[in-house]
């Protein structure tokens, strides 16, 4: 069992702690609560550089300082209540403090009354990978002939790589996960011009990885956070120093802070489908454009139009009303891209430090209008590397070459 410190504002006494403990045990994590002396709370706040109005948050900072005295702790879970603005500030201050003094991975979570088990499981599973597989995640190049399969919620991506070069690709909508994987593999092998038995190892990631991994008898099966960050580092050649990865897919989003090509902090979105690729697919149909054309159409906008809701249902309703009132297609397309980018900023980016360079991967990275909106919001250039939609598959093909 890997020791992980739960640093929270008292949520260990809440009604969700049993779920946290159960999931942690299943992924091989022992949650521990660092002991600290109340007399040292003020001193700890000074060391971190912030004093909160809430005594519970100050105690949370003191717990973070005291955890450094236990060398057996290999990671941290920072947990506060949902939509607590002061808690968000404290989480980020603690994250910065821990990253200045350690190389341990840290994850952030905002507690809700009825959290989804899959959300907690995916975060703790990724944390365990970052701790237990660190040596493997240090790989900076792919070797031999390997295949990476990313069985995503909307699309299935496959790459075949030979000595750090992509020689074959397959990208298909995910219907039946196994059939979609088989078809994408067939396309990738055909492009690579090699038979299946020439592939030395296969790795699988994504939502359907358990089912597809068993079907393919995969040599490695890993969660998405560590794999996508590795793929983003490889595709953008950002193996050294700090970087930020934005991954946007069909159903959820990931914001990952990376150091030397390995994730060390992340948060996951997807609470509302209004910030997903699925929303953009529907918006594209409403403006009579292919999803691949939506981003370019948005860049032609001359008049600014704003959606009145982040909600996917009400957002689409607003698009329909706008088109019926004479708003131009390109202005509606730009509004859809702006809505998605703004929601990701409000719900995820404001909780974390954005370390340049910022690398944008996933299917939505191909939509130029969304990239432009992120650049307008953040005021920095966004990197969209070649084959950005294949980041998960590239990361998997690289990591499995080290098994």
ZIPEWO-V703461 format. One record per pair of residues at least 12 apart in sequence whose C-alpha atoms are under 10 Angstrom apart, sorted by the first residue. I is the first residue (numbers start at 1). J is the second residue. D is the distance in whole Angstrom. If there is no record, write none. Layout:
i	j	d
I	J	D
I	J	D
This chain:
i	j	d
1	24	9
1	25	8
1	26	10
1	27	9
1	28	5
1	29	5
1	30	6
1	31	9
1	128	10
2	24	9
2	25	10
2	27	9
2	28	6
2	29	5
2	30	6
2	31	8
2	72	8
2	73	8
2	74	7
2	75	9
2	128	8
2	131	8
2	132	8
3	28	9
3	29	6
3	30	5
3	31	6
3	32	7
3	70	10
3	71	10
3	72	6
3	73	5
3	74	6
3	75	7
3	76	9
3	128	10
3	131	10
4	24	9
4	29	7
4	30	6
4	31	5
4	32	6
4	33	9
4	34	10
4	67	10
4	72	9
4	73	5
4	74	6
4	75	5
4	76	5
4	77	7
4	104	10
4	105	10
4	106	9
4	124	10
4	127	9
4	128	9
4	131	10
5	29	10
5	30	8
5	31	6
5	32	5
5	33	6
5	34	7
5	63	9
5	64	8
5	67	7
5	70	10
5	72	10
5	73	6
5	74	8
5	75	6
5	76	5
5	77	6
5	78	8
5	106	10
6	20	10
6	30	10
6	31	6
6	32	6
6	33	6
6	34	8
6	60	10
6	63	9
6	64	9
6	67	10
6	75	9
6	76	6
6	77	5
6	78	6
6	79	7
6	107	10
7	31	10
7	32	9
7	33	7
7	34	8
7	57	10
7	59	9
7	60	6
7	61	8
7	62	9
7	63	6
7	64	6
7	67	9
7	76	7
7	77	6
7	78	5
7	79	6
7	80	9
7	91	9
7	94	9
7	108	10
8	33	9
8	56	8
8	57	8
8	59	9
8	60	6
8	61	9
8	63	8
8	64	9
8	77	8
8	78	6
8	79	5
8	80	6
8	81	9
8	87	9
8	91	9
8	109	10
8	111	10
9	54	9
9	55	9
9	56	5
9	57	5
9	58	8
9	59	7
9	60	5
9	61	9
9	63	10
9	78	9
9	79	7
9	80	6
9	81	8
9	87	8
9	90	10
9	91	10
10	56	7
10	57	9
10	59	9
10	60	8
10	79	9
10	80	8
10	81	9
11	79	7
11	80	7
11	81	8
11	111	8
12	33	9
12	79	9
14	111	10
14	113	9
15	113	8
15	114	9
16	111	8
16	112	9
16	113	8
16	114	8
16	115	8
19	115	9
19	116	10
19	117	8
19	120	9
19	121	10
20	115	10
20	117	9
20	120	7
20	121	8
20	124	9
22	121	10
23	117	8
23	118	9
23	120	7
23	121	6
23	122	10
23	124	8
23	125	9
24	120	9
24	121	8
24	123	10
24	124	7
24	125	8
24	128	9
25	124	10
26	121	9
26	124	10
26	125	9
27	121	8
27	122	10
27	124	7
27	125	6
27	126	9
27	127	9
27	128	7
27	129	9
28	124	9
28	125	9
28	128	7
28	132	10
29	75	10
29	124	8
29	125	9
29	127	9
29	128	7
30	73	10
31	73	9
31	75	10
31	76	9
31	77	9
32	67	10
32	73	8
32	76	9
32	77	10
33	63	8
33	64	10
33	66	10
33	67	8
34	60	10
34	62	9
34	63	6
34	64	7
34	65	9
34	66	6
34	67	5
34	68	9
34	69	9
34	70	8
34	73	9
35	62	9
35	63	6
35	64	10
35	65	10
35	66	7
35	67	8
35	69	10
35	70	10
36	59	8
36	60	10
36	62	7
36	63	6
36	64	9
36	65	9
36	66	6
36	67	9
37	59	9
37	62	8
37	63	9
37	66	9
38	58	10
38	59	8
38	62	8
38	63	10
39	62	10
40	59	9
40	62	7
40	63	10
40	65	10
40	66	10
41	55	9
41	58	6
41	59	6
41	60	9
41	61	8
41	62	5
41	63	9
41	65	9
42	58	8
42	59	9
42	61	9
42	62	8
43	61	10
43	62	8
43	65	10
44	58	8
44	59	9
44	60	10
44	61	6
44	62	5
44	63	8
44	64	8
44	65	6
44	66	9
45	57	10
45	58	6
45	59	9
45	60	9
45	61	6
45	62	7
45	65	9
45	94	10
46	61	10
46	62	10
47	61	9
47	62	9
47	65	8
47	97	9
48	61	7
48	62	9
48	64	9
48	65	8
48	90	9
48	93	7
48	94	7
48	95	10
48	96	9
48	97	6
48	98	9
49	61	10
49	93	8
49	94	10
49	97	9
50	89	9
50	90	8
50	93	8
50	94	10
51	90	9
52	86	7
52	87	9
52	89	9
52	90	8
53	86	8
54	86	8
54	87	9
56	87	10
57	80	9
57	86	8
57	87	7
57	89	10
57	90	7
57	91	9
58	90	9
60	78	9
60	79	9
60	80	9
60	87	10
60	90	8
60	91	9
60	94	9
61	90	8
61	91	9
61	93	9
61	94	7
61	97	10
62	94	10
63	94	10
64	76	9
64	78	9
64	94	7
64	95	9
64	97	9
64	98	8
65	94	9
65	97	9
65	98	8
67	98	10
68	98	9
68	101	9
68	102	8
73	104	9
74	102	10
74	103	9
74	104	6
74	105	8
74	106	9
74	127	10
74	128	9
74	130	10
74	131	7
74	132	9
75	98	10
75	102	10
75	103	9
75	104	5
75	105	5
75	106	6
75	107	8
75	127	7
75	128	8
75	130	9
75	131	7
75	264	9
76	95	9
76	98	9
76	104	8
76	105	7
76	106	5
76	107	6
76	108	9
76	127	9
76	265	10
77	91	10
77	95	10
77	105	9
77	106	6
77	107	5
77	108	6
77	109	7
77	123	9
77	124	8
77	127	9
77	265	10
78	90	9
78	91	6
78	92	9
78	94	8
78	95	8
78	106	7
78	107	6
78	108	5
78	109	6
78	110	8
79	91	8
79	107	9
79	108	6
79	109	5
79	110	6
79	111	7
80	108	8
80	109	7
80	110	5
80	111	6
80	112	9
81	109	8
81	110	5
81	111	5
81	112	7
81	113	9
82	109	8
82	110	5
82	111	5
82	112	6
82	113	9
83	110	7
83	111	9
83	112	9
83	347	9
84	110	8
84	111	10
85	351	9
87	110	9
87	351	10
88	108	9
88	109	10
88	110	8
88	350	9
88	351	6
88	352	9
89	350	9
89	351	8
89	352	9
90	351	10
91	107	10
91	108	7
91	109	9
91	110	10
91	351	8
91	352	9
92	108	9
92	350	10
92	351	7
92	352	6
92	353	8
93	352	10
93	353	10
94	106	10
95	107	9
95	108	9
95	264	10
95	265	8
95	352	9
95	353	9
96	352	10
96	353	9
99	259	10
99	264	8
99	265	9
103	259	9
103	264	8
104	127	10
104	130	9
104	131	8
104	264	7
104	265	9
105	126	10
105	127	7
105	128	9
105	129	10
105	130	7
105	131	7
105	257	10
105	258	10
105	262	9
105	263	7
105	264	4
105	265	6
105	266	9
106	127	8
106	130	10
106	257	10
106	263	9
106	264	6
106	265	5
106	266	7
106	267	10
107	123	7
107	124	8
107	126	9
107	127	7
107	256	10
107	264	8
107	265	5
107	266	6
107	267	7
107	268	10
108	123	9
108	265	8
108	266	7
108	267	6
108	268	9
108	351	9
108	352	9
109	123	9
109	266	10
109	267	7
109	268	9
110	267	10
116	271	10
119	268	8
119	269	9
119	270	9
119	271	10
122	223	8
122	224	9
122	225	9
122	268	9
123	223	9
123	225	9
123	266	9
123	267	8
123	268	8
125	222	9
125	223	7
125	224	10
125	225	9
126	222	8
126	223	6
126	224	7
126	225	6
126	226	7
126	227	10
126	263	10
126	266	9
127	223	10
127	225	9
127	226	9
127	263	9
127	264	9
127	265	9
127	266	9
128	223	10
129	222	8
129	223	8
129	224	10
129	225	9
129	226	7
129	227	10
130	225	9
130	226	7
130	227	10
130	262	8
130	263	7
130	264	8
130	265	10
131	264	10
133	222	10
133	226	9
134	226	10
134	262	8
134	263	10
135	402	10
136	398	10
136	399	7
136	400	9
136	401	10
136	402	7
136	403	8
137	226	8
137	227	8
137	229	10
137	230	7
137	260	10
137	261	8
137	262	6
137	263	9
137	395	9
137	398	9
137	399	7
137	402	9
138	230	9
138	239	9
138	260	8
138	261	7
138	262	7
138	399	9
138	402	10
139	230	8
139	234	10
139	239	9
139	261	9
139	262	9
139	395	10
139	398	8
139	399	7
139	401	9
139	402	7
140	164	9
140	230	8
140	231	10
140	233	8
140	234	7
140	237	9
140	238	10
140	239	7
140	240	10
140	260	9
140	261	8
140	395	10
140	398	8
140	399	9
141	163	8
141	164	6
141	165	9
141	230	10
141	234	7
141	239	10
141	395	10
141	397	10
141	398	6
141	399	9
141	401	9
141	402	9
142	161	7
142	162	7
142	163	6
142	164	4
142	165	8
142	166	10
142	234	9
142	394	9
142	395	9
142	396	10
142	397	7
142	398	4
142	399	7
142	400	8
142	401	6
142	402	8
143	161	8
143	162	7
143	163	4
143	164	6
143	165	9
143	397	9
143	398	7
143	399	9
143	400	9
143	401	6
143	402	8
144	161	8
144	162	5
144	163	5
144	164	8
144	165	10
144	199	9
144	200	7
144	201	9
144	397	10
144	398	9
144	401	7
144	402	10
145	160	7
145	161	6
145	162	4
145	163	7
145	164	9
145	165	10
145	166	10
145	167	9
145	194	10
145	198	7
145	199	5
145	200	6
145	201	7
145	202	9
145	397	9
145	398	10
145	401	8
146	159	8
146	160	6
146	161	6
146	162	7
146	163	9
146	164	10
146	166	10
146	198	9
146	199	5
146	200	6
146	201	5
146	202	6
146	203	8
146	394	10
146	396	9
146	397	5
146	398	8
146	399	9
146	400	7
146	401	6
147	159	6
147	160	4
147	161	6
147	162	9
147	166	10
147	168	9
147	169	10
147	185	9
147	188	9
147	189	9
147	196	10
147	199	7
147	200	8
147	201	6
147	202	5
147	203	6
147	204	9
147	218	10
147	393	8
147	394	8
147	395	10
147	396	8
147	397	5
147	398	8
147	400	8
147	401	9
148	160	7
148	161	8
148	169	10
148	185	9
148	201	9
148	202	6
148	203	5
148	204	6
148	205	8
148	218	10
148	220	10
148	390	9
148	391	10
148	392	8
148	393	4
148	394	6
148	395	7
148	396	5
148	397	4
148	398	8
148	399	9
148	400	8
148	401	10
149	170	9
149	181	7
149	182	10
149	184	9
149	185	8
149	202	8
149	203	6
149	204	5
149	205	6
149	206	8
149	208	10
149	209	8
149	212	9
149	213	9
149	216	10
149	218	9
149	221	10
149	390	9
149	392	8
149	393	5
149	394	8
149	395	9
149	396	7
149	397	8
150	171	10
150	181	8
150	203	9
150	204	6
150	205	5
150	206	5
150	207	8
150	208	8
150	209	7
150	212	9
150	224	9
150	227	10
150	228	10
150	390	8
150	391	9
150	392	6
150	393	5
150	394	9
150	395	9
150	396	8
150	397	10
151	172	10
151	173	10
151	174	7
151	177	7
151	178	9
151	180	8
151	181	7
151	184	10
151	204	7
151	205	6
151	206	5
151	207	6
151	208	5
151	209	6
151	210	9
151	211	9
151	212	7
151	213	9
151	392	9
151	393	9
152	172	10
152	173	9
152	174	7
152	177	8
152	181	10
152	205	8
152	206	5
152	207	5
152	208	7
152	209	8
152	224	10
152	249	8
152	250	8
152	251	9
152	392	9
153	173	9
153	174	7
153	175	9
153	177	9
153	206	8
153	207	6
153	208	8
153	249	8
153	250	6
153	251	7
153	252	9
154	172	9
154	173	6
154	174	5
154	175	8
154	177	10
154	207	10
154	249	8
154	250	5
154	251	7
154	277	9
154	278	8
154	363	9
155	171	7
155	172	6
155	173	4
155	174	5
155	175	8
155	177	9
155	180	8
155	181	10
155	184	10
155	206	10
155	249	9
155	250	8
155	363	9
155	389	10
156	170	8
156	171	6
156	172	5
156	173	6
156	174	5
156	175	9
156	177	8
156	178	10
156	179	10
156	180	6
156	181	6
156	182	10
156	183	9
156	184	7
156	185	9
156	206	9
156	207	10
156	208	9
156	390	9
156	393	9
157	169	8
157	170	6
157	171	5
157	172	7
157	173	9
157	174	9
157	180	9
157	181	8
157	184	7
157	185	9
157	188	9
157	205	10
157	206	10
157	389	8
157	390	6
157	391	9
157	392	8
157	393	6
157	394	9
158	170	5
158	171	6
158	172	9
158	181	8
158	182	10
158	183	10
158	184	6
158	185	6
158	186	9
158	187	9
158	188	6
158	189	9
158	203	10
158	204	9
158	390	7
158	391	10
158	392	9
158	393	6
158	394	8
158	396	10
158	397	9
159	171	9
159	184	9
159	185	8
159	187	10
159	188	6
159	189	9
159	191	10
159	192	9
159	387	10
159	390	7
159	391	10
159	392	9
159	393	6
159	394	6
159	395	10
159	396	9
159	397	7
160	185	9
160	188	6
160	189	7
160	191	9
160	192	7
160	194	10
160	199	8
160	202	9
160	393	9
160	394	8
160	397	7
160	398	10
161	188	10
161	192	9
161	199	9
161	393	10
161	394	8
161	397	7
161	398	8
161	401	10
162	192	9
162	199	9
162	397	9
162	398	10
162	401	10
163	398	9
163	401	10
164	234	9
164	394	9
164	397	9
164	398	8
164	401	10
165	394	10
166	188	10
166	192	8
166	387	9
166	394	8
166	397	10
167	188	8
167	189	9
167	190	10
167	191	7
167	192	5
167	193	8
167	194	10
168	185	9
168	186	10
168	187	8
168	188	4
168	189	6
168	190	7
168	191	5
168	192	4
168	193	8
168	194	9
169	184	8
169	185	8
169	186	9
169	187	7
169	188	4
169	189	8
169	190	9
169	191	7
169	192	8
169	387	9
169	390	9
169	393	9
169	394	10
170	182	10
170	183	8
170	184	4
170	185	6
170	186	8
170	187	5
170	188	5
170	189	8
170	190	9
170	191	8
170	390	9
170	393	10
171	183	9
171	184	6
171	185	9
171	187	8
171	188	8
171	389	9
171	390	8
172	184	6
172	185	10
172	187	9
174	208	9
176	208	10
177	207	9
177	208	6
177	209	9
177	211	8
177	212	7
178	208	8
178	209	10
178	211	7
178	212	5
178	213	9
178	214	10
178	215	7
178	216	9
179	212	9
180	212	10
181	204	10
181	208	9
181	212	7
181	213	10
181	215	10
181	216	9
182	212	9
182	215	10
182	216	9
200	219	10
200	400	9
200	401	8
201	217	10
201	218	7
201	219	6
201	220	8
201	397	8
201	400	6
201	401	7
201	402	10
201	403	8
202	216	8
202	217	8
202	218	5
202	219	6
202	220	7
202	221	9
202	396	8
202	397	7
202	398	10
202	399	10
202	400	7
202	401	8
203	216	9
203	217	9
203	218	6
203	219	6
203	220	5
203	221	6
203	222	8
203	393	8
203	394	10
203	395	9
203	396	5
203	397	6
203	398	9
203	399	8
203	400	6
203	401	9
203	403	10
204	216	9
204	217	10
204	218	7
204	219	8
204	220	6
204	221	5
204	222	7
204	223	9
204	224	9
204	227	10
204	392	9
204	393	8
204	395	10
204	396	6
204	397	8
204	400	9
205	220	9
205	221	6
205	222	5
205	223	6
205	224	6
205	225	10
205	226	10
205	227	7
205	228	9
205	392	7
205	393	8
205	395	9
205	396	7
206	221	9
206	222	8
206	223	7
206	224	6
206	225	10
206	227	9
206	228	10
206	392	8
206	393	9
207	223	8
207	224	8
209	221	7
209	222	8
209	223	8
209	224	10
210	222	9
210	223	10
218	400	9
219	400	7
219	401	10
219	403	8
220	396	8
220	397	10
220	399	8
220	400	6
220	401	10
220	402	10
220	403	8
221	396	8
221	400	9
222	396	8
222	399	9
222	400	10
223	392	10
223	396	10
224	254	9
224	392	7
224	393	10
224	395	9
224	396	9
225	245	10
225	247	9
225	254	8
225	255	9
225	256	8
225	262	10
225	263	7
225	265	10
225	266	8
225	267	9
225	268	9
225	392	9
226	256	9
226	258	10
226	261	10
226	262	7
226	263	6
226	264	9
226	266	10
226	392	9
226	395	8
226	396	9
226	399	10
227	262	9
227	263	9
227	391	8
227	392	6
227	393	8
227	394	8
227	395	5
227	396	6
227	397	9
227	398	9
227	399	8
228	245	9
228	246	10
228	247	8
228	254	9
228	256	9
228	262	10
228	263	9
228	361	8
228	362	9
228	390	9
228	391	6
228	392	4
228	393	8
228	394	8
228	395	6
228	396	8
229	243	10
229	244	9
229	245	7
229	246	9
229	247	9
229	254	10
229	255	10
229	256	7
229	257	9
229	258	7
229	259	10
229	261	7
229	262	6
229	263	6
229	264	10
229	359	10
229	361	9
229	391	8
229	392	8
229	395	7
230	245	10
230	258	9
230	260	10
230	261	6
230	262	6
230	263	8
230	391	8
230	392	8
230	394	8
230	395	5
230	396	8
230	398	8
230	399	8
231	261	9
231	361	9
231	387	10
231	388	9
231	390	8
231	391	4
231	392	6
231	393	7
231	394	5
231	395	4
231	396	7
231	397	9
231	398	8
231	399	9
232	244	9
232	245	7
232	246	9
232	247	9
232	258	10
232	261	8
232	262	10
232	359	7
232	360	8
232	361	7
232	362	10
232	384	9
232	385	8
232	386	10
232	387	10
232	388	7
232	389	10
232	390	9
232	391	6
232	392	8
232	394	8
232	395	8
233	245	9
233	258	9
233	259	10
233	260	8
233	261	5
233	262	8
233	263	10
233	359	8
233	385	10
233	391	9
233	395	9
234	261	8
234	385	9
234	391	8
234	394	8
234	395	8
234	398	9
235	359	10
235	361	9
235	384	9
235	385	6
235	386	7
235	387	7
235	388	7
235	390	9
235	391	7
235	394	8
235	395	9
236	357	10
236	358	10
236	359	7
236	360	10
236	361	10
236	383	8
236	384	8
236	385	5
236	386	8
236	387	10
236	388	9
236	391	10
237	261	9
237	385	9
238	258	9
238	259	9
238	260	8
238	261	7
238	357	8
238	359	9
239	258	9
239	259	8
239	260	5
239	261	5
239	262	8
240	258	9
240	259	7
240	260	4
240	261	6
240	262	9
241	258	8
241	259	5
241	260	5
241	261	8
241	262	10
241	355	10
241	356	10
241	357	10
242	257	7
242	258	6
242	259	5
242	260	6
242	261	8
242	262	9
242	263	10
242	264	10
242	354	10
242	355	6
242	356	7
242	357	8
242	358	10
243	256	8
243	257	6
243	258	5
243	259	6
243	260	8
243	261	8
243	262	10
243	263	9
243	354	8
243	355	5
243	356	5
243	357	5
243	358	6
243	359	7
244	256	6
244	257	5
244	258	6
244	259	9
244	263	9
244	265	10
244	266	9
244	352	10
244	353	9
244	354	6
244	355	5
244	356	6
244	357	6
244	358	5
244	359	6
244	360	9
244	382	10
245	257	6
245	258	7
245	263	9
245	266	9
245	354	9
245	355	9
245	356	9
245	357	9
245	358	6
245	359	5
245	360	6
245	361	7
245	382	10
245	383	9
246	344	10
246	349	9
246	354	10
246	358	7
246	359	6
246	360	5
246	361	6
246	362	8
246	364	10
246	365	9
246	382	10
246	383	10
246	384	10
247	268	10
247	359	8
247	360	6
247	361	5
247	362	5
247	363	8
247	364	8
247	365	8
247	388	9
247	389	9
247	391	9
247	392	10
248	269	9
248	270	10
248	275	9
248	276	7
248	277	7
248	344	9
248	360	8
248	361	7
248	362	5
248	363	7
248	364	6
248	365	7
248	389	9
249	270	10
249	275	10
249	276	7
249	277	6
249	278	8
249	361	9
249	362	5
249	363	5
249	364	6
249	365	9
249	389	9
250	270	10
250	273	9
250	275	9
250	276	6
250	277	4
250	278	5
250	279	8
250	280	9
250	281	9
250	362	9
250	363	7
250	364	8
251	269	9
251	270	6
251	271	10
251	272	9
251	273	7
251	274	9
251	275	8
251	276	5
251	277	6
251	278	6
251	279	9
252	268	7
252	269	6
252	270	4
252	271	8
252	272	9
252	273	8
252	274	10
252	275	8
252	276	6
252	277	8
252	278	9
253	267	9
253	268	6
253	269	5
253	270	6
253	271	10
253	275	8
253	276	7
253	277	9
253	344	8
253	348	9
253	362	9
253	364	10
254	266	7
254	267	6
254	268	5
254	269	6
254	270	9
254	344	9
254	348	9
254	361	10
254	362	10
255	267	5
255	268	6
255	269	8
255	344	9
255	348	7
255	349	7
255	352	9
255	354	9
255	360	10
256	268	9
256	349	10
256	352	9
256	354	9
256	355	10
256	358	10
256	359	10
257	352	8
257	353	8
257	354	8
257	355	7
257	356	10
257	358	9
258	355	9
259	355	10
265	352	9
265	353	10
266	348	10
266	352	8
267	347	10
267	348	7
267	349	9
267	351	9
267	352	8
268	347	10
268	348	8
269	343	10
269	344	8
269	347	8
269	348	7
270	344	9
270	347	10
271	347	9
272	310	8
272	311	7
272	312	7
272	343	9
272	347	10
273	310	9
273	311	7
273	312	6
273	313	9
273	340	9
274	309	9
274	310	6
274	311	5
274	312	4
274	313	8
274	314	9
274	315	7
274	316	9
274	336	9
274	339	8
274	340	7
274	343	8
274	344	10
275	310	8
275	311	8
275	312	8
275	336	10
275	337	9
275	338	10
275	339	7
275	340	4
275	341	7
275	342	9
275	343	6
275	344	6
275	345	10
275	347	10
276	312	9
276	340	7
276	341	10
276	343	10
276	344	9
276	364	8
277	291	9
277	337	10
277	340	9
277	362	9
277	363	8
277	364	6
277	365	10
277	367	10
278	291	10
278	312	9
278	364	10
279	311	9
279	312	6
279	313	9
279	315	9
279	316	8
279	336	8
279	337	10
279	339	10
279	340	8
280	294	8
280	295	10
280	312	10
280	316	10
280	333	9
280	336	7
280	337	7
280	339	10
280	340	8
280	364	9
280	367	9
280	370	10
281	294	9
281	364	10
282	312	9
282	316	8
282	336	10
283	312	10
283	315	9
283	316	7
283	319	7
283	320	9
283	332	8
283	333	7
283	335	10
283	336	7
283	337	9
284	297	10
284	329	10
284	332	10
284	333	7
284	336	9
286	316	8
286	319	8
286	320	7
286	323	9
286	329	9
286	332	9
286	333	9
287	319	9
287	320	9
287	323	8
287	328	9
287	329	6
287	330	8
287	331	10
287	332	8
287	333	7
288	329	8
289	329	9
289	333	9
291	364	9
291	366	9
291	367	8
292	363	10
292	364	9
292	366	7
292	367	7
292	368	9
293	333	10
293	366	10
293	367	8
293	368	9
293	369	10
294	329	10
294	330	8
294	332	10
294	333	6
294	334	8
294	336	9
294	337	9
294	366	10
294	367	7
294	368	8
294	369	8
294	370	10
295	330	9
295	333	7
295	334	8
295	336	10
295	337	8
295	364	9
295	365	10
295	366	8
295	367	4
295	368	4
295	369	4
295	370	7
295	371	9
295	372	9
296	330	9
296	333	9
296	334	9
296	366	10
296	367	7
296	368	6
296	369	6
296	370	10
297	329	8
297	330	5
297	331	8
297	332	9
297	333	7
297	334	8
297	367	10
297	368	9
297	369	8
298	329	8
298	330	5
298	331	7
298	332	8
298	333	5
298	334	4
298	335	8
298	336	9
298	337	7
298	338	9
298	367	9
298	368	8
298	369	5
298	370	9
298	372	9
298	373	10
299	330	8
299	331	9
299	333	9
299	334	7
299	337	10
299	368	7
299	369	6
299	370	9
299	372	8
299	373	10
300	329	10
300	330	6
300	331	8
300	333	9
300	334	8
300	369	9
301	328	8
301	329	8
301	330	5
301	331	5
301	332	8
301	333	8
301	334	6
301	335	9
301	369	10
302	328	9
302	330	8
302	331	7
302	334	9
303	327	9
303	328	8
303	330	9
303	331	6
303	332	9
303	334	9
303	335	10
304	327	10
304	330	10
304	331	6
304	332	9
304	334	8
304	335	7
304	338	10
305	319	10
305	322	9
305	327	8
305	328	10
305	330	10
305	331	6
305	332	7
305	333	9
305	334	8
305	335	6
305	336	9
305	338	9
306	318	9
306	319	10
306	322	10
306	331	9
306	332	8
306	334	9
306	335	6
306	336	8
306	338	8
306	339	8
307	319	7
307	322	9
307	332	9
307	335	6
307	336	8
307	338	9
307	339	7
308	339	9
309	339	8
309	343	10
310	336	10
310	339	7
310	340	8
310	342	9
310	343	7
311	339	10
311	343	10
312	340	10
315	335	10
315	336	8
315	339	9
316	336	9
318	332	9
318	336	10
319	332	6
319	333	9
319	335	9
319	336	8
320	332	9
333	369	8
334	369	6
334	370	8
334	372	10
334	373	9
335	369	9
335	370	10
335	373	10
336	369	9
336	370	9
337	364	10
337	367	8
337	368	9
337	369	6
337	370	5
337	371	9
337	372	9
337	373	7
337	374	9
338	369	8
338	370	7
338	371	10
338	372	9
338	373	6
338	374	8
338	376	10
338	377	9
339	370	9
339	373	9
340	370	7
340	373	9
340	374	10
341	369	9
341	370	6
341	371	8
341	372	9
341	373	6
341	374	6
341	375	10
341	376	10
341	377	8
342	370	10
342	373	8
342	374	8
342	377	8
344	374	9
345	374	8
345	377	8
345	378	9
349	378	10
354	378	9
356	380	8
356	381	9
356	382	9
356	383	10
357	380	9
357	381	8
357	382	7
357	383	7
358	375	10
358	378	10
358	380	8
358	381	8
358	382	5
358	383	6
358	384	9
359	381	9
359	382	6
359	383	5
359	384	6
359	385	7
359	388	9
360	374	10
360	382	7
360	383	6
360	384	5
360	385	8
360	388	7
360	389	9
360	391	10
361	383	9
361	384	6
361	385	8
361	386	9
361	387	9
361	388	5
361	389	6
361	390	8
361	391	6
361	392	9
362	384	9
362	387	9
362	388	6
362	389	4
362	390	7
362	391	7
362	392	8
363	387	10
363	388	7
363	389	5
363	390	8
363	391	10
364	388	9
364	389	8
365	382	10
365	383	9
365	384	7
365	385	9
365	387	10
365	388	7
365	389	7
366	384	8
366	385	10
366	386	10
366	387	9
366	388	8
366	389	7
368	384	10
371	383	9
371	384	8
